[in-house]
């Protein structure tokens, strides 16, 4: 169990702001909250794990580069870098990160909401196809006339919870108005963790 650290201007006169709740019956301070109007927990500290171990814990994650279908005014591709844990549908990752998925089909009545029946969430997987789940029967039916690297974002599951790697996604490939090549790692200042 950890230590709950409380912070309140009303609590300062009653007891110290760091109270150990491991064994409240043996606590030297008797707490009386009848006069307190507000309590705010500032942080919970786990006293069983050292601080250095918490910093060294490297979480698994999949890096994404989402390339927009139109170029920026200077003629370069508009690329959004994100990091997410695996085991999620690509659609959920894109929507949670405010990455454009539906384009002109963004109205609620023009897409199926992730059921795999409308085909409006098509993306092109430029790199990292091995991290995605195999095509489902719905994808095979909807995408039979499209290239093999096109997927329905609502049906593609990205890896497992401990997966690592890079996935490059071309948004709205049917509206793509340019050709580009991907060959760089995401800049550290543009990567967003979710």
Beta strands, then each sheet from edge to edge (+ up, - down):
strand 1: 3-7
strand 2: 18-19
strand 3: 40-45
strand 4: 62-71
strand 5: 77-84
strand 6: 88-89
strand 7: 122-127
strand 8: 150-152
strand 9: 157-158
strand 10: 165-171
strand 11: 192-193
sheet 1: 2+ 1- 3+
sheet 2: 8+ 7- 10+ 4+ 5- 11-
sheet 3: 6+ 9-
end
